[in-house]
Amino acid sequence: MNKFDYMERYGYEQLIYFHDKTTGLKGVTCIHDTTLGPSLGGTRIWNYESEDDAVLDCLRLARGMTYKNAAAGLNLGGGKTVLIGDASTVKSEAYFRALGRYVQSLNGRYITAEDVNTTTKDMDYIHMETDYVVGLEGKSGNPSPITALGAFHGIRAALKFRFGSDDISRYTYAIQGAGETGRALISYLLEANAKKIYYSEINPKNIQKMEKEFPDCELVDPDNIYSLDVDVFAPCALGAVMNDKTIPILKSKIVAGNANNVLSDEERHGLMLKERGILYAPDFVINAGGVINVYHELHNYNRERVIKDVEKIYDRLLEIFRISEAENVHTQKAALVYAENRMNTIAAIHRNYIRR
């Protein structure tokens, strides 16, 4: 891929490669935009097939974090780190401390946190080398339950807008992915007496946990999860699951979950969903609970304040849905406009120099 063309097209600031010969650490950090503040985004480990796959994932995720942080009302820009390797073999104290030194070298332009295949324990190792890390034990901790809580409120908002009632118990749900955040979302839905929950999962350990914790939920084949006749399809695994192949077979009236980069192509597939009459809750808005949670670490963490901020996802999505309807644009575009308006406004008030 031509990285500079891609960066110019979408307004990126930095793309940083790094390698540590002692631990074998190799990866990429991307800083997309720092208009609102230092960039923040998690570190994920994945065994990418190629270097270009890793870079593209990092670029897309970093840009998504810019819009997520802006739309969530946070004074943060967007960034991301991806590490290339098998998470079951590469992880160690030295590995993450080496990463911490590279994060420190960015001098506060980037703050990291946990993501796919990294944990709060890993963040504690990173913290040994830098203060630019959040999601630590004893502070905000594991973000998965809070991310899922935000998705739960986002689903309520979508139900309200689409059907006129946000009563969870009246509807059926298909959950794609039963990892930590997926199971947490299922737990919230069951607590609210969800009418019926189907789920798909490829990890046998997660399936065992589901069968033990939520035996009334029905496991379906991953290929069949899209075509279930349910009210809500909730993507809670990897991205790009809304595409040319899957959108035509959807039977749900709502797509709302906590996965990142759900649309394979933002414009094309956002429009396809709109044309099919399917209400899409933009991923970077509905799944902002996790980043709201870790953001509060930077400002004297208080769990009650976090919960109140996460609940605002409900009203935020309703406003975005109304923008979409009023301007006759798909919801992903409405959400981008919503986030960009905040970024442009804050940038404008910072035109004059004031020493702090």
N, C-alpha and C positions, 0 to 999 in steps of 0.2 A: 504494500500500500504506500501511497505517497503521503507521508505523515504531515509534512508542512502544508500541503493543500488542504488536508482534512482539518488541521488546526486553524488555518485561516478562515475556512468556511464556517466553522462553529465558534470562533472567538476564544481559542485556548491561549493560555499564558505560558505554560511550561510542560515539558515532557522529560522526565529524568530517568535514565537507566542507571542501575547500580548492581555491583557484584562483589561478594566477599569470598576470597579464596580459602579462608580458614574453614568456614561453615558450608560453603557451596550456595549461600544465599544469592539468588538472582531475581530481579524483578524490575518493576517500573512504577514510578509515582507520577501522576498527572495532576496538575493544578489548572483548573479550567478558568475560574474567574474569582477575583478577590475584591469586587466592588463593595460588598457589604461587610467584609472582614476577612480574617484568615480562612483559608480553605479547610474544610473538614470532610472526611470520608474514611470509611473503614479499610482494613487490609484483608484481602482474601487470598487464599492459596488454592491454586487449581493446576492440574496437570494438562496445560494447554497443548494442543497438537502442534502449534507453531508460534514463533515469536510475534508474528503479525496478529494472530488470534488474541494473544495476551494484550498487545498494545491497543487493539480495537476495543476490547472489553474494558480496559482501563479508561480509555478516552470517553466511551459512552457512559460509563458509570460516574466519572468525574463531572461530566456535564449534567447528568441527572441530579447529582448532589447540589449543584449550583441552584437549580430550579426548586429542588426539594427544600433547601434551606431558606431560599427567598420566600417561597409560598408559605412556609411554616412561620414566617415572621421572625426568623433568627438573624442575628448580625454575623453571618458566616457566608463565606464563599464555598465553592465546590471543589473537591479533590478526591483522589482515590489511589490506593496502592494495590497492585496485583503481584503476587509472588509465584514463580513458575516452579512446579514440582509436585510430588506426591505427598500430601499432608500427613499420611501415615508413616512416612519415613524421614522427612526433612526436619521436622520440628525438634527444637532443643532450646535450652536456656541461651546458649551462645548464638544460635541462629537469630533469635528475636532481639537479643542485645545488639547484634550487628545491625539489624534493621533500625533499632532505636538510634544508633549513631548516625545513620543516613537521614532519619527524620530530623534529628537535632541539627544536622548540617544545613537544613532549609530555614533555620533561624525563625521559626514561628509562622512561616507562610503556609505551612500544612500541619494539621493536627490529625492524628490517626485514631482508630478505634477498631473494635472487632468486626468481623464480617464472616463470610463463608469460610469454614474450616479454621477459624481462629477463635480464641476464647479469652475470658477475663484473665485467666492465668498467663496466657501469652502476652496480654497487655501489661501485666505486672513486670514481666521480663523487659519489655520495651521501656517501661518507666524507669528502669535502673539506669538508662542512658539518656533519657530525655523527659522533659515535663510536657511535651506536646503530644499527649496521649490521654484519651478519656475512655470510659467504660471499665474502670478499675474496680476490683473487689473492695467492698466496704464503702463504695460511693454509689454510682448509678448501677453498677453490676451488669448482669445479663440483660441486653436490650430486647430480647425476643418477646417477653410478655407484654412490654409496653408497645412495641411495634404492632403486635396482634391486637392490643386494645384500640389503637388508632384505626386499624382496619375494621374492627368491630363497629366503631362509631361511623366510619365511612360507609359501611354497608347499610347501616341504619339510615344515613342521609340519602343514599341511592334508593332505598326502598320507599322513603318518604316522597322523593321527587317522582319516582316512576309509578308508584301504586297509590300514593296518598296516605300511607300508614307505615310507620317504622317499627311496628310490632313484629319482632323477630319470630315469634311463635306461629305466625300465619304463613311462613314461607319455607321453601326447600332449597338446599344448598349442595353444590358440588365443589369440594375442596381439592385442588391439585397440589399435592405435596403435604406430607404429614411430618415434616421435621419439627424443630422446636417452635418456630413461629406458627406453622400450620396447626400443630396440636394445641397451641395456646389459643388460637382463633377458634378452633373447634370447641374448646372448653368454654369460652365466652358465649358462643352460640348455644351450647347445650344448657348453660346456666340460664339463658333467656328463653329456654323451652323451644328451640328450633324444631320445626315440624318433622323434618327428615334431613339427615346429612349423609352424603356419599363422599368417598375420598379415594384418591389414587396415590400410590407410593411405590418407589422402586427399591428402597432400602429395607431389607428384611428385619433389621433391628427396629426400625420405626413402625413397621407393620405389627410386630410383636407388642410394642408399647401401646399402639392403638387398640389392639384386641384386648389387652389387659385393662387399659384405662377407660376406653369408650367402646364397649362391646356392641352397643346398639347402632353404631355407625357402620355403613356398608362399604366394603372394599370393592372397587371396580378396576378393571384393566386400564392402564394408563392411556391406551389408544381410544378407549370408550368414554373417558371422562368428559370430553367436549360435547358429545351428542346427547347427554342425559337431559331429560325433560324436567328441568328445575327452574326456579326463579332466579337464582344467583350462581354464577360461576366465579369461583375465587381462586385465582392463580397464586400459589404460595411456594413456588419452586424457582427454577431459573427463568431467564427472560426470553423474549421473542416468541412467546407461545400463541400470540394473536397474529396470524399470518394468512396468506392466501389459501392455505389448506384447511385451517381450523375454523376461521370465521364463518364460512358458508355452512358448516354443520352444527354450529351453535344453536341450541334451543332456548337457552336462558335469555331473559330480558335485561339482565344486568351482568357486567363483568367488573368485579371489585375484589381485590385481594392485596396481599402484601409483598408480592414479587417485584423486582426491579425490571425496568425496560421491557414491559409486557408486550408492547407493540413492536413487531419486527421492523416496520417502517412507520414512523410517527404519523406522517401525513396520509399515506395511502391507507393504512389499516385503521387509523382514527376515523377516516371518512367512511370506510367500509362498514364499520360498526354503526356509525350514525345512519347510514343508508338502510341498514337492516333493522333500524329501530331498537338497537341494543344500547343501553346507557352504560358508558364506560367511566369508571372513577379513575382519573389519571393516577398512575402508580406513584409518582413523586409527591403527590398530595396525600393520598390515603395511607401510604406507608411511612409517614414522617414521624411516627411515634418514637421510634428508636433514636433518631437524631435529636429530637426534642429532649429525650431523656438524658443523653450524654451532654448536650449543650448546657444543661443545668449544672453539670459538674464544674463548669467554668465560673459559676455564679452562686456558690454556696448551696449545694444540692439539697432540695427539699421535696420529698416524694409527693406531698399534697399539691404543691405548685405544679409539678410535672403532670399529674393526673388532670388538673384543670386545663393546662395548656393542650394536652392531647385531646381532650373533649372538644376543643375548638375546631378540630378537623371536620366535625359534623357541619357546623355553620359555614366553614370555608368551602366545603364541597357544594353545599346548596347554592352558595354565591356563584361558584364556577359553573354549575349546571344552568343557572339563570342567565349568565353571560352567554353560554353556548346557545341557549334557546333564543335569546334576544337578538344575537348577532348572526344566527343561523350558521354556526361553525361547529365542528366536532369538539368534544370536551377536552381533548388533549391540547388543541390549539387555544381554547379558552383558558386553560390552566397556565400555558406558557405566557399568554398575555397578562394574566393575573400576576405571575411572578416577575415578569419583565417590567411591569408598571412600578412595582416596589423598588426594583433595582435602579431604574432610571430616576425615580424620585429621590432616593437616597443619594445617588451619585450627584444629582443636581444641587442638593443642599450642601454638599461637600466641595463645591467649586471654590469657595473662599477659604484661605488658609487661616486656621486658628491653632495656635500651639497648645498642646495639652500636656 
